[in-house]
Amino acid sequence: MSRFEGRVAIVTGGAGGLGSATVRRLAGEGAQVVITDLVEEAGQALAAETGELFLRHDVSSENEWRAVTERALA
C-alpha cells in the first residue's frame, strides 16, 4: 500500500516549481491530487502528465475555495 493511497490532496500553486514537485511526489505515493493554480496552461499540462485533476483557482476567493473543496470531496 502506498503512503497516501485513498487520500486526496489539494496543492495550491501546483503548476509552479515547488508545487509541481509536490504534486508529482504525492501522486507517486498514491494520493489523488487536485492541482490548483492561476496559470491554466501549465496546470493543464501537469494534469495531463500526471493524470490528476487541475482547477483554476484564486486562493484569495472564498467562493473558489468552496468550489475546489466540493470537487475534491466528490
PDB file of N, CA, C, O and CB in Angstrom:
ATOM      1  N   MET A   1       0.846  -1.179   0.000  1.00  0.00           N
ATOM      2  CA  MET A   1       0.000   0.000   0.000  1.00  0.00           C
ATOM      3  C   MET A   1       0.892   1.244   0.000  1.00  0.00           C
ATOM      4  O   MET A   1       1.872   1.317   0.742  1.00  0.00           O
ATOM      5  CB  MET A   1      -0.963  -0.003   1.226  1.00  0.00           C
ATOM      6  N   SER A   2       0.544   2.203  -0.830  1.00  0.00           N
ATOM      7  CA  SER A   2       1.294   3.445  -0.897  1.00  0.00           C
ATOM      8  C   SER A   2       0.960   4.328   0.295  1.00  0.00           C
ATOM      9  O   SER A   2      -0.108   4.220   0.897  1.00  0.00           O
ATOM     10  CB  SER A   2       1.003   4.181  -2.207  1.00  0.00           C
ATOM     11  N   ARG A   3       1.876   5.179   0.610  1.00  0.00           N
ATOM     12  CA  ARG A   3       1.777   6.034   1.799  1.00  0.00           C
ATOM     13  C   ARG A   3       0.489   6.871   1.856  1.00  0.00           C
ATOM     14  O   ARG A   3      -0.108   7.020   2.923  1.00  0.00           O
ATOM     15  CB  ARG A   3       2.968   6.955   1.850  1.00  0.00           C
ATOM     16  N   PHE A   4       0.065   7.416   0.710  1.00  0.00           N
ATOM     17  CA  PHE A   4      -1.112   8.292   0.692  1.00  0.00           C
ATOM     18  C   PHE A   4      -2.286   7.696  -0.075  1.00  0.00           C
ATOM     19  O   PHE A   4      -3.191   8.427  -0.478  1.00  0.00           O
ATOM     20  CB  PHE A   4      -0.748   9.627   0.089  1.00  0.00           C
ATOM     21  N   GLU A   5      -2.287   6.409  -0.280  1.00  0.00           N
ATOM     22  CA  GLU A   5      -3.366   5.749  -1.017  1.00  0.00           C
ATOM     23  C   GLU A   5      -4.698   5.993  -0.307  1.00  0.00           C
ATOM     24  O   GLU A   5      -4.800   5.875   0.914  1.00  0.00           O
ATOM     25  CB  GLU A   5      -3.091   4.222  -1.153  1.00  0.00           C
ATOM     26  N   GLY A   6      -5.720   6.339  -1.103  1.00  0.00           N
ATOM     27  CA  GLY A   6      -7.041   6.592  -0.550  1.00  0.00           C
ATOM     28  C   GLY A   6      -7.225   7.988   0.008  1.00  0.00           C
ATOM     29  O   GLY A   6      -8.264   8.292   0.593  1.00  0.00           O
ATOM     30  N   ARG A   7      -6.230   8.837  -0.166  1.00  0.00           N
ATOM     31  CA  ARG A   7      -6.317  10.210   0.342  1.00  0.00           C
ATOM     32  C   ARG A   7      -6.346  11.198  -0.808  1.00  0.00           C
ATOM     33  O   ARG A   7      -5.861  10.915  -1.903  1.00  0.00           O
ATOM     34  CB  ARG A   7      -5.139  10.524   1.278  1.00  0.00           C
ATOM     35  N   VAL A   8      -6.918  12.356  -0.545  1.00  0.00           N
ATOM     36  CA  VAL A   8      -6.985  13.425  -1.538  1.00  0.00           C
ATOM     37  C   VAL A   8      -6.176  14.597  -1.015  1.00  0.00           C
ATOM     38  O   VAL A   8      -6.305  14.984   0.147  1.00  0.00           O
ATOM     39  CB  VAL A   8      -8.465  13.845  -1.834  1.00  0.00           C
ATOM     40  N   ALA A   9      -5.335  15.166  -1.886  1.00  0.00           N
ATOM     41  CA  ALA A   9      -4.529  16.324  -1.527  1.00  0.00           C
ATOM     42  C   ALA A   9      -4.855  17.466  -2.477  1.00  0.00           C
ATOM     43  O   ALA A   9      -5.019  17.255  -3.678  1.00  0.00           O
ATOM     44  CB  ALA A   9      -3.015  15.987  -1.565  1.00  0.00           C
ATOM     45  N   ILE A  10      -4.947  18.665  -1.940  1.00  0.00           N
ATOM     46  CA  ILE A  10      -5.104  19.871  -2.745  1.00  0.00           C
ATOM     47  C   ILE A  10      -3.766  20.589  -2.694  1.00  0.00           C
ATOM     48  O   ILE A  10      -3.269  20.915  -1.616  1.00  0.00           O
ATOM     49  CB  ILE A  10      -6.289  20.791  -2.225  1.00  0.00           C
ATOM     50  N   VAL A  11      -3.177  20.837  -3.873  1.00  0.00           N
ATOM     51  CA  VAL A  11      -1.900  21.543  -3.934  1.00  0.00           C
ATOM     52  C   VAL A  11      -2.140  22.882  -4.622  1.00  0.00           C
ATOM     53  O   VAL A  11      -2.329  22.935  -5.837  1.00  0.00           O
ATOM     54  CB  VAL A  11      -0.810  20.700  -4.691  1.00  0.00           C
ATOM     55  N   THR A  12      -2.131  23.963  -3.843  1.00  0.00           N
ATOM     56  CA  THR A  12      -2.279  25.296  -4.412  1.00  0.00           C
ATOM     57  C   THR A  12      -0.931  25.720  -4.987  1.00  0.00           C
ATOM     58  O   THR A  12       0.121  25.358  -4.461  1.00  0.00           O
ATOM     59  CB  THR A  12      -2.787  26.321  -3.341  1.00  0.00           C
ATOM     60  N   GLY A  13      -0.975  26.480  -6.055  1.00  0.00           N
ATOM     61  CA  GLY A  13       0.268  26.847  -6.729  1.00  0.00           C
ATOM     62  C   GLY A  13       0.928  25.631  -7.346  1.00  0.00           C
ATOM     63  O   GLY A  13       2.148  25.585  -7.505  1.00  0.00           O
ATOM     64  N   GLY A  14       0.119  24.651  -7.690  1.00  0.00           N
ATOM     65  CA  GLY A  14       0.618  23.366  -8.151  1.00  0.00           C
ATOM     66  C   GLY A  14       1.279  23.377  -9.513  1.00  0.00           C
ATOM     67  O   GLY A  14       1.960  22.413  -9.862  1.00  0.00           O
ATOM     68  N   ALA A  15       1.106  24.428 -10.295  1.00  0.00           N
ATOM     69  CA  ALA A  15       1.692  24.464 -11.631  1.00  0.00           C
ATOM     70  C   ALA A  15       3.130  24.959 -11.615  1.00  0.00           C
ATOM     71  O   ALA A  15       3.843  24.814 -12.607  1.00  0.00           O
ATOM     72  CB  ALA A  15       0.863  25.342 -12.538  1.00  0.00           C
ATOM     73  N   GLY A  16       3.568  25.545 -10.497  1.00  0.00           N
ATOM     74  CA  GLY A  16       4.917  26.099 -10.413  1.00  0.00           C
ATOM     75  C   GLY A  16       5.947  25.067  -9.993  1.00  0.00           C
ATOM     76  O   GLY A  16       5.636  23.881  -9.885  1.00  0.00           O
ATOM     77  N   GLY A  17       7.154  25.508  -9.759  1.00  0.00           N
ATOM     78  CA  GLY A  17       8.278  24.630  -9.446  1.00  0.00           C
ATOM     79  C   GLY A  17       8.077  23.732  -8.240  1.00  0.00           C
ATOM     80  O   GLY A  17       8.012  22.511  -8.382  1.00  0.00           O
ATOM     81  N   LEU A  18       7.976  24.320  -7.053  1.00  0.00           N
ATOM     82  CA  LEU A  18       7.785  23.515  -5.839  1.00  0.00           C
ATOM     83  C   LEU A  18       6.427  22.826  -5.833  1.00  0.00           C
ATOM     84  O   LEU A  18       6.301  21.683  -5.393  1.00  0.00           O
ATOM     85  CB  LEU A  18       7.926  24.391  -4.593  1.00  0.00           C
ATOM     86  N   GLY A  19       5.416  23.530  -6.325  1.00  0.00           N
ATOM     87  CA  GLY A  19       4.085  22.940  -6.369  1.00  0.00           C
ATOM     88  C   GLY A  19       4.023  21.715  -7.258  1.00  0.00           C
ATOM     89  O   GLY A  19       3.429  20.704  -6.883  1.00  0.00           O
ATOM     90  N   SER A  20       4.632  21.794  -8.439  1.00  0.00           N
ATOM     91  CA  SER A  20       4.585  20.649  -9.353  1.00  0.00           C
ATOM     92  C   SER A  20       5.393  19.479  -8.803  1.00  0.00           C
ATOM     93  O   SER A  20       5.027  18.322  -9.013  1.00  0.00           O
ATOM     94  CB  SER A  20       5.112  21.046 -10.739  1.00  0.00           C
ATOM     95  N   ALA A  21       6.483  19.768  -8.105  1.00  0.00           N
ATOM     96  CA  ALA A  21       7.251  18.689  -7.465  1.00  0.00           C
ATOM     97  C   ALA A  21       6.419  18.020  -6.371  1.00  0.00           C
ATOM     98  O   ALA A  21       6.470  16.802  -6.200  1.00  0.00           O
ATOM     99  CB  ALA A  21       8.576  19.238  -6.872  1.00  0.00           C
ATOM    100  N   THR A  22       5.661  18.819  -5.638  1.00  0.00           N
ATOM    101  CA  THR A  22       4.794  18.285  -4.591  1.00  0.00           C
ATOM    102  C   THR A  22       3.698  17.420  -5.195  1.00  0.00           C
ATOM    103  O   THR A  22       3.390  16.349  -4.673  1.00  0.00           O
ATOM    104  CB  THR A  22       4.179  19.422  -3.766  1.00  0.00           C
ATOM    105  N   VAL A  23       3.109  17.881  -6.294  1.00  0.00           N
ATOM    106  CA  VAL A  23       2.072  17.107  -6.984  1.00  0.00           C
ATOM    107  C   VAL A  23       2.624  15.757  -7.411  1.00  0.00           C
ATOM    108  O   VAL A  23       2.005  14.721  -7.170  1.00  0.00           O
ATOM    109  CB  VAL A  23       1.535  17.878  -8.210  1.00  0.00           C
ATOM    110  N   ARG A  24       3.786  15.771  -8.044  1.00  0.00           N
ATOM    111  CA  ARG A  24       4.385  14.518  -8.522  1.00  0.00           C
ATOM    112  C   ARG A  24       4.682  13.564  -7.372  1.00  0.00           C
ATOM    113  O   ARG A  24       4.448  12.360  -7.480  1.00  0.00           O
ATOM    114  CB  ARG A  24       5.670  14.806  -9.299  1.00  0.00           C
ATOM    115  N   ARG A  25       5.190  14.095  -6.287  1.00  0.00           N
ATOM    116  CA  ARG A  25       5.526  13.260  -5.125  1.00  0.00           C
ATOM    117  C   ARG A  25       4.278  12.638  -4.507  1.00  0.00           C
ATOM    118  O   ARG A  25       4.239  11.433  -4.259  1.00  0.00           O
ATOM    119  CB  ARG A  25       6.271  14.089  -4.069  1.00  0.00           C
ATOM    120  N   LEU A  26       3.255  13.465  -4.259  1.00  0.00           N
ATOM    121  CA  LEU A  26       2.026  12.947  -3.661  1.00  0.00           C
ATOM    122  C   LEU A  26       1.349  11.929  -4.571  1.00  0.00           C
ATOM    123  O   LEU A  26       0.891  10.886  -4.103  1.00  0.00           O
ATOM    124  CB  LEU A  26       1.066  14.090  -3.354  1.00  0.00           C
ATOM    125  N   ALA A  27       1.282  12.224  -5.858  1.00  0.00           N
ATOM    126  CA  ALA A  27       0.677  11.282  -6.804  1.00  0.00           C
ATOM    127  C   ALA A  27       1.476   9.990  -6.853  1.00  0.00           C
ATOM    128  O   ALA A  27       0.903   8.903  -6.932  1.00  0.00           O
ATOM    129  CB  ALA A  27       0.588  11.903  -8.209  1.00  0.00           C
ATOM    130  N   GLY A  28       2.787  10.104  -6.806  1.00  0.00           N
ATOM    131  CA  GLY A  28       3.642   8.929  -6.826  1.00  0.00           C
ATOM    132  C   GLY A  28       3.493   8.058  -5.598  1.00  0.00           C
ATOM    133  O   GLY A  28       3.798   6.866  -5.625  1.00  0.00           O
ATOM    134  N   GLU A  29       3.021   8.667  -4.518  1.00  0.00           N
ATOM    135  CA  GLU A  29       2.811   7.915  -3.286  1.00  0.00           C
ATOM    136  C   GLU A  29       1.347   7.552  -3.074  1.00  0.00           C
ATOM    137  O   GLU A  29       0.945   7.189  -1.968  1.00  0.00           O
ATOM    138  CB  GLU A  29       3.316   8.711  -2.102  1.00  0.00           C
ATOM    139  N   GLY A  30       0.539   7.652  -4.153  1.00  0.00           N
ATOM    140  CA  GLY A  30      -0.810   7.122  -4.104  1.00  0.00           C
ATOM    141  C   GLY A  30      -1.944   8.095  -3.880  1.00  0.00           C
ATOM    142  O   GLY A  30      -3.105   7.690  -3.935  1.00  0.00           O
ATOM    143  N   ALA A  31      -1.658   9.360  -3.629  1.00  0.00           N
ATOM    144  CA  ALA A  31      -2.734  10.328  -3.388  1.00  0.00           C
ATOM    145  C   ALA A  31      -3.437  10.686  -4.688  1.00  0.00           C
ATOM    146  O   ALA A  31      -2.839  10.649  -5.763  1.00  0.00           O
ATOM    147  CB  ALA A  31      -2.181  11.597  -2.720  1.00  0.00           C
ATOM    148  N   GLN A  32      -4.701  11.028  -4.576  1.00  0.00           N
ATOM    149  CA  GLN A  32      -5.408  11.681  -5.674  1.00  0.00           C
ATOM    150  C   GLN A  32      -5.178  13.165  -5.437  1.00  0.00           C
ATOM    151  O   GLN A  32      -5.486  13.681  -4.363  1.00  0.00           O
ATOM    152  CB  GLN A  32      -6.974  11.299  -5.727  1.00  0.00           C
ATOM    153  N   VAL A  33      -4.640  13.848  -6.431  1.00  0.00           N
ATOM    154  CA  VAL A  33      -4.219  15.234  -6.235  1.00  0.00           C
ATOM    155  C   VAL A  33      -5.093  16.178  -7.048  1.00  0.00           C
ATOM    156  O   VAL A  33      -5.341  15.953  -8.233  1.00  0.00           O
ATOM    157  CB  VAL A  33      -2.744  15.411  -6.622  1.00  0.00           C
ATOM    158  N   VAL A  34      -5.553  17.235  -6.394  1.00  0.00           N
ATOM    159  CA  VAL A  34      -6.237  18.332  -7.063  1.00  0.00           C
ATOM    160  C   VAL A  34      -5.204  19.447  -7.170  1.00  0.00           C
ATOM    161  O   VAL A  34      -4.773  20.013  -6.166  1.00  0.00           O
ATOM    162  CB  VAL A  34      -7.550  18.797  -6.281  1.00  0.00           C
ATOM    163  N   ILE A  35      -4.819  19.748  -8.399  1.00  0.00           N
ATOM    164  CA  ILE A  35      -3.828  20.786  -8.671  1.00  0.00           C
ATOM    165  C   ILE A  35      -4.585  22.084  -8.869  1.00  0.00           C
ATOM    166  O   ILE A  35      -5.489  22.146  -9.702  1.00  0.00           O
ATOM    167  CB  ILE A  35      -2.942  20.439  -9.927  1.00  0.00           C
ATOM    168  N   THR A  36      -4.235  23.129  -8.117  1.00  0.00           N
ATOM    169  CA  THR A  36      -4.877  24.416  -8.331  1.00  0.00           C
ATOM    170  C   THR A  36      -3.814  25.470  -8.589  1.00  0.00           C
ATOM    171  O   THR A  36      -2.721  25.429  -8.024  1.00  0.00           O
ATOM    172  CB  THR A  36      -5.754  24.806  -7.120  1.00  0.00           C
ATOM    173  N   ASP A  37      -4.157  26.421  -9.461  1.00  0.00           N
ATOM    174  CA  ASP A  37      -3.236  27.496  -9.807  1.00  0.00           C
ATOM    175  C   ASP A  37      -3.990  28.497 -10.664  1.00  0.00           C
ATOM    176  O   ASP A  37      -5.065  28.195 -11.182  1.00  0.00           O
ATOM    177  CB  ASP A  37      -1.970  26.952 -10.550  1.00  0.00           C
ATOM    178  N   LEU A  38      -3.428  29.684 -10.813  1.00  0.00           N
ATOM    179  CA  LEU A  38      -3.977  30.669 -11.733  1.00  0.00           C
ATOM    180  C   LEU A  38      -3.461  30.451 -13.147  1.00  0.00           C
ATOM    181  O   LEU A  38      -4.074  30.914 -14.108  1.00  0.00           O
ATOM    182  CB  LEU A  38      -3.640  32.077 -11.266  1.00  0.00           C
ATOM    183  N   VAL A  39      -2.347  29.756 -13.282  1.00  0.00           N
ATOM    184  CA  VAL A  39      -1.705  29.537 -14.583  1.00  0.00           C
ATOM    185  C   VAL A  39      -2.307  28.282 -15.217  1.00  0.00           C
ATOM    186  O   VAL A  39      -1.861  27.164 -14.957  1.00  0.00           O
ATOM    187  CB  VAL A  39      -0.146  29.398 -14.433  1.00  0.00           C
ATOM    188  N   GLU A  40      -3.311  28.484 -16.042  1.00  0.00           N
ATOM    189  CA  GLU A  40      -4.078  27.360 -16.590  1.00  0.00           C
ATOM    190  C   GLU A  40      -3.268  26.459 -17.513  1.00  0.00           C
ATOM    191  O   GLU A  40      -3.367  25.236 -17.421  1.00  0.00           O
ATOM    192  CB  GLU A  40      -5.268  27.879 -17.337  1.00  0.00           C
ATOM    193  N   GLU A  41      -2.472  27.042 -18.396  1.00  0.00           N
ATOM    194  CA  GLU A  41      -1.741  26.221 -19.373  1.00  0.00           C
ATOM    195  C   GLU A  41      -0.785  25.248 -18.675  1.00  0.00           C
ATOM    196  O   GLU A  41      -0.756  24.061 -19.001  1.00  0.00           O
ATOM    197  CB  GLU A  41      -0.956  27.122 -20.349  1.00  0.00           C
ATOM    198  N   ALA A  42      -0.017  25.745 -17.733  1.00  0.00           N
ATOM    199  CA  ALA A  42       0.929  24.886 -17.014  1.00  0.00           C
ATOM    200  C   ALA A  42       0.183  23.875 -16.140  1.00  0.00           C
ATOM    201  O   ALA A  42       0.604  22.724 -16.025  1.00  0.00           O
ATOM    202  CB  ALA A  42       1.884  25.737 -16.149  1.00  0.00           C
ATOM    203  N   GLY A  43      -0.908  24.298 -15.533  1.00  0.00           N
ATOM    204  CA  GLY A  43      -1.698  23.392 -14.700  1.00  0.00           C
ATOM    205  C   GLY A  43      -2.315  22.265 -15.506  1.00  0.00           C
ATOM    206  O   GLY A  43      -2.301  21.112 -15.077  1.00  0.00           O
ATOM    207  N   GLN A  44      -2.855  22.591 -16.669  1.00  0.00           N
ATOM    208  CA  GLN A  44      -3.442  21.570 -17.536  1.00  0.00           C
ATOM    209  C   GLN A  44      -2.372  20.602 -18.026  1.00  0.00           C
ATOM    210  O   GLN A  44      -2.612  19.398 -18.106  1.00  0.00           O
ATOM    211  CB  GLN A  44      -4.155  22.222 -18.730  1.00  0.00           C
ATOM    212  N   ALA A  45      -1.190  21.125 -18.355  1.00  0.00           N
ATOM    213  CA  ALA A  45      -0.101  20.265 -18.832  1.00  0.00           C
ATOM    214  C   ALA A  45       0.323  19.292 -17.740  1.00  0.00           C
ATOM    215  O   ALA A  45       0.534  18.109 -18.007  1.00  0.00           O
ATOM    216  CB  ALA A  45       1.107  21.114 -19.289  1.00  0.00           C
ATOM    217  N   LEU A  46       0.447  19.786 -16.511  1.00  0.00           N
ATOM    218  CA  LEU A  46       0.825  18.920 -15.397  1.00  0.00           C
ATOM    219  C   LEU A  46      -0.256  17.869 -15.135  1.00  0.00           C
ATOM    220  O   LEU A  46       0.052  16.706 -14.872  1.00  0.00           O
ATOM    221  CB  LEU A  46       1.074  19.755 -14.129  1.00  0.00           C
ATOM    222  N   ALA A  47      -1.509  18.281 -15.206  1.00  0.00           N
ATOM    223  CA  ALA A  47      -2.614  17.337 -15.009  1.00  0.00           C
ATOM    224  C   ALA A  47      -2.587  16.240 -16.069  1.00  0.00           C
ATOM    225  O   ALA A  47      -2.814  15.071 -15.760  1.00  0.00           O
ATOM    226  CB  ALA A  47      -3.966  18.074 -15.045  1.00  0.00           C
ATOM    227  N   ALA A  48      -2.310  16.613 -17.315  1.00  0.00           N
ATOM    228  CA  ALA A  48      -2.234  15.621 -18.387  1.00  0.00           C
ATOM    229  C   ALA A  48      -1.063  14.663 -18.158  1.00  0.00           C
ATOM    230  O   ALA A  48      -1.169  13.465 -18.420  1.00  0.00           O
ATOM    231  CB  ALA A  48      -2.094  16.317 -19.755  1.00  0.00           C
ATOM    232  N   GLU A  49       0.037  15.199 -17.674  1.00  0.00           N
ATOM    233  CA  GLU A  49       1.228  14.380 -17.418  1.00  0.00           C
ATOM    234  C   GLU A  49       1.012  13.391 -16.270  1.00  0.00           C
ATOM    235  O   GLU A  49       1.440  12.239 -16.346  1.00  0.00           O
ATOM    236  CB  GLU A  49       2.420  15.279 -17.103  1.00  0.00           C
ATOM    237  N   THR A  50       0.350  13.847 -15.216  1.00  0.00           N
ATOM    238  CA  THR A  50       0.229  13.039 -14.002  1.00  0.00           C
ATOM    239  C   THR A  50      -1.086  12.277 -13.892  1.00  0.00           C
ATOM    240  O   THR A  50      -1.200  11.351 -13.089  1.00  0.00           O
ATOM    241  CB  THR A  50       0.385  13.916 -12.807  1.00  0.00           C
ATOM    242  N   GLY A  51      -2.083  12.661 -14.693  1.00  0.00           N
ATOM    243  CA  GLY A  51      -3.397  12.028 -14.588  1.00  0.00           C
ATOM    244  C   GLY A  51      -4.217  12.561 -13.436  1.00  0.00           C
ATOM    245  O   GLY A  51      -5.194  11.937 -13.022  1.00  0.00           O
ATOM    246  N   GLU A  52      -3.826  13.716 -12.914  1.00  0.00           N
ATOM    247  CA  GLU A  52      -4.546  14.325 -11.797  1.00  0.00           C
ATOM    248  C   GLU A  52      -5.491  15.407 -12.304  1.00  0.00           C
ATOM    249  O   GLU A  52      -5.502  15.715 -13.496  1.00  0.00           O
ATOM    250  CB  GLU A  52      -3.558  14.914 -10.770  1.00  0.00           C
ATOM    251  N   LEU A  53      -6.280  15.980 -11.410  1.00  0.00           N
ATOM    252  CA  LEU A  53      -7.277  16.996 -11.747  1.00  0.00           C
ATOM    253  C   LEU A  53      -6.687  18.384 -11.575  1.00  0.00           C
ATOM    254  O   LEU A  53      -6.062  18.672 -10.554  1.00  0.00           O
ATOM    255  CB  LEU A  53      -8.536  16.839 -10.877  1.00  0.00           C
ATOM    256  N   PHE A  54      -6.882  19.254 -12.574  1.00  0.00           N
ATOM    257  CA  PHE A  54      -6.477  20.658 -12.452  1.00  0.00           C
ATOM    258  C   PHE A  54      -7.711  21.535 -12.377  1.00  0.00           C
ATOM    259  O   PHE A  54      -8.669  21.336 -13.125  1.00  0.00           O
ATOM    260  CB  PHE A  54      -5.578  21.088 -13.641  1.00  0.00           C
ATOM    261  N   LEU A  55      -7.690  22.507 -11.472  1.00  0.00           N
ATOM    262  CA  LEU A  55      -8.734  23.522 -11.379  1.00  0.00           C
ATOM    263  C   LEU A  55      -8.078  24.893 -11.281  1.00  0.00           C
ATOM    264  O   LEU A  55      -7.167  25.098 -10.478  1.00  0.00           O
ATOM    265  CB  LEU A  55      -9.667  23.262 -10.157  1.00  0.00           C
ATOM    266  N   ARG A  56      -8.548  25.834 -12.105  1.00  0.00           N
ATOM    267  CA  ARG A  56      -8.070  27.205 -11.967  1.00  0.00           C
ATOM    268  C   ARG A  56      -8.620  27.727 -10.647  1.00  0.00           C
ATOM    269  O   ARG A  56      -9.802  27.561 -10.347  1.00  0.00           O
ATOM    270  CB  ARG A  56      -8.514  28.114 -13.188  1.00  0.00           C
ATOM    271  N   HIS A  57      -7.751  28.362  -9.860  1.00  0.00           N
ATOM    272  CA  HIS A  57      -8.157  28.708  -8.500  1.00  0.00           C
ATOM    273  C   HIS A  57      -7.398  29.934  -8.019  1.00  0.00           C
ATOM    274  O   HIS A  57      -6.167  29.962  -8.019  1.00  0.00           O
ATOM    275  CB  HIS A  57      -7.923  27.527  -7.545  1.00  0.00           C
ATOM    276  N   ASP A  58      -8.146  30.937  -7.613  1.00  0.00           N
ATOM    277  CA  ASP A  58      -7.588  32.128  -6.971  1.00  0.00           C
ATOM    278  C   ASP A  58      -7.759  31.921  -5.469  1.00  0.00           C
ATOM    279  O   ASP A  58      -8.879  31.962  -4.961  1.00  0.00           O
ATOM    280  CB  ASP A  58      -8.299  33.468  -7.470  1.00  0.00           C
ATOM    281  N   VAL A  59      -6.659  31.701  -4.759  1.00  0.00           N
ATOM    282  CA  VAL A  59      -6.744  31.358  -3.337  1.00  0.00           C
ATOM    283  C   VAL A  59      -7.306  32.490  -2.477  1.00  0.00           C
ATOM    284  O   VAL A  59      -7.656  32.265  -1.318  1.00  0.00           O
ATOM    285  CB  VAL A  59      -5.379  30.974  -2.825  1.00  0.00           C
ATOM    286  N   SER A  60      -7.397  33.702  -3.027  1.00  0.00           N
ATOM    287  CA  SER A  60      -7.961  34.806  -2.258  1.00  0.00           C
ATOM    288  C   SER A  60      -9.487  34.863  -2.332  1.00  0.00           C
ATOM    289  O   SER A  60     -10.113  35.704  -1.686  1.00  0.00           O
ATOM    290  CB  SER A  60      -7.383  36.112  -2.743  1.00  0.00           C
ATOM    291  N   SER A  61     -10.090  33.959  -3.130  1.00  0.00           N
ATOM    292  CA  SER A  61     -11.537  33.949  -3.318  1.00  0.00           C
ATOM    293  C   SER A  61     -12.191  32.851  -2.469  1.00  0.00           C
ATOM    294  O   SER A  61     -11.935  31.662  -2.655  1.00  0.00           O
ATOM    295  CB  SER A  61     -11.880  33.750  -4.806  1.00  0.00           C
ATOM    296  N   GLU A  62     -13.032  33.282  -1.545  1.00  0.00           N
ATOM    297  CA  GLU A  62     -13.749  32.324  -0.701  1.00  0.00           C
ATOM    298  C   GLU A  62     -14.658  31.420  -1.536  1.00  0.00           C
ATOM    299  O   GLU A  62     -14.766  30.226  -1.261  1.00  0.00           O
ATOM    300  CB  GLU A  62     -14.575  33.065   0.359  1.00  0.00           C
ATOM    301  N   ASN A  63     -15.307  31.985  -2.549  1.00  0.00           N
ATOM    302  CA  ASN A  63     -16.184  31.183  -3.410  1.00  0.00           C
ATOM    303  C   ASN A  63     -15.406  30.126  -4.178  1.00  0.00           C
ATOM    304  O   ASN A  63     -15.879  29.002  -4.345  1.00  0.00           O
ATOM    305  CB  ASN A  63     -16.932  32.082  -4.389  1.00  0.00           C
ATOM    306  N   GLU A  64     -14.209  30.482  -4.647  1.00  0.00           N
ATOM    307  CA  GLU A  64     -13.408  29.497  -5.371  1.00  0.00           C
ATOM    308  C   GLU A  64     -12.904  28.408  -4.439  1.00  0.00           C
ATOM    309  O   GLU A  64     -12.792  27.254  -4.851  1.00  0.00           O
ATOM    310  CB  GLU A  64     -12.230  30.175  -6.068  1.00  0.00           C
ATOM    311  N   TRP A  65     -12.597  28.747  -3.189  1.00  0.00           N
ATOM    312  CA  TRP A  65     -12.211  27.714  -2.213  1.00  0.00           C
ATOM    313  C   TRP A  65     -13.358  26.731  -2.010  1.00  0.00           C
ATOM    314  O   TRP A  65     -13.147  25.521  -1.936  1.00  0.00           O
ATOM    315  CB  TRP A  65     -11.807  28.356  -0.858  1.00  0.00           C
ATOM    316  N   ARG A  66     -14.554  27.257  -1.921  1.00  0.00           N
ATOM    317  CA  ARG A  66     -15.730  26.402  -1.743  1.00  0.00           C
ATOM    318  C   ARG A  66     -15.854  25.436  -2.919  1.00  0.00           C
ATOM    319  O   ARG A  66     -16.089  24.243  -2.726  1.00  0.00           O
ATOM    320  CB  ARG A  66     -17.016  27.257  -1.606  1.00  0.00           C
ATOM    321  N   ALA A  67     -15.698  25.949  -4.125  1.00  0.00           N
ATOM    322  CA  ALA A  67     -15.817  25.106  -5.318  1.00  0.00           C
ATOM    323  C   ALA A  67     -14.713  24.056  -5.373  1.00  0.00           C
ATOM    324  O   ALA A  67     -14.973  22.909  -5.734  1.00  0.00           O
ATOM    325  CB  ALA A  67     -15.780  25.965  -6.582  1.00  0.00           C
ATOM    326  N   VAL A  68     -13.492  24.429  -5.023  1.00  0.00           N
ATOM    327  CA  VAL A  68     -12.375  23.487  -5.050  1.00  0.00           C
ATOM    328  C   VAL A  68     -12.586  22.379  -4.017  1.00  0.00           C
ATOM    329  O   VAL A  68     -12.385  21.205  -4.325  1.00  0.00           O
ATOM    330  CB  VAL A  68     -11.041  24.219  -4.789  1.00  0.00           C
ATOM    331  N   THR A  69     -12.981  22.732  -2.816  1.00  0.00           N
ATOM    332  CA  THR A  69     -13.173  21.701  -1.798  1.00  0.00           C
ATOM    333  C   THR A  69     -14.331  20.778  -2.140  1.00  0.00           C
ATOM    334  O   THR A  69     -14.272  19.579  -1.865  1.00  0.00           O
ATOM    335  CB  THR A  69     -13.408  22.340  -0.442  1.00  0.00           C
ATOM    336  N   GLU A  70     -15.387  21.328  -2.741  1.00  0.00           N
ATOM    337  CA  GLU A  70     -16.504  20.473  -3.164  1.00  0.00           C
ATOM    338  C   GLU A  70     -16.052  19.466  -4.213  1.00  0.00           C
ATOM    339  O   GLU A  70     -16.403  18.288  -4.134  1.00  0.00           O
ATOM    340  CB  GLU A  70     -17.656  21.325  -3.717  1.00  0.00           C
ATOM    341  N   ARG A  71     -15.275  19.921  -5.198  1.00  0.00           N
ATOM    342  CA  ARG A  71     -14.763  18.997  -6.225  1.00  0.00           C
ATOM    343  C   ARG A  71     -13.807  17.970  -5.625  1.00  0.00           C
ATOM    344  O   ARG A  71     -13.831  16.801  -6.009  1.00  0.00           O
ATOM    345  CB  ARG A  71     -14.052  19.779  -7.341  1.00  0.00           C
ATOM    346  N   ALA A  72     -12.973  18.400  -4.694  1.00  0.00           N
ATOM    347  CA  ALA A  72     -12.024  17.476  -4.070  1.00  0.00           C
ATOM    348  C   ALA A  72     -12.748  16.386  -3.276  1.00  0.00           C
ATOM    349  O   ALA A  72     -12.333  15.227  -3.280  1.00  0.00           O
ATOM    350  CB  ALA A  72     -11.062  18.243  -3.152  1.00  0.00           C
ATOM    351  N   LEU A  73     -13.812  16.760  -2.607  1.00  0.00           N
ATOM    352  CA  LEU A  73     -14.564  15.783  -1.809  1.00  0.00           C
ATOM    353  C   LEU A  73     -15.399  14.853  -2.677  1.00  0.00           C
ATOM    354  O   LEU A  73     -15.720  13.735  -2.272  1.00  0.00           O
ATOM    355  CB  LEU A  73     -15.467  16.501  -0.819  1.00  0.00           C
ATOM    356  N   ALA A  74     -15.746  15.315  -3.863  1.00  0.00           N
ATOM    357  CA  ALA A  74     -16.534  14.476  -4.786  1.00  0.00           C
ATOM    358  C   ALA A  74     -15.636  13.445  -5.371  1.00  0.00           C
ATOM    359  O   ALA A  74     -16.078  12.626  -6.176  1.00  0.00           O
ATOM    360  CB  ALA A  74     -17.199  15.309  -5.906  1.00  0.00           C
TER     361      ALA A  74
END
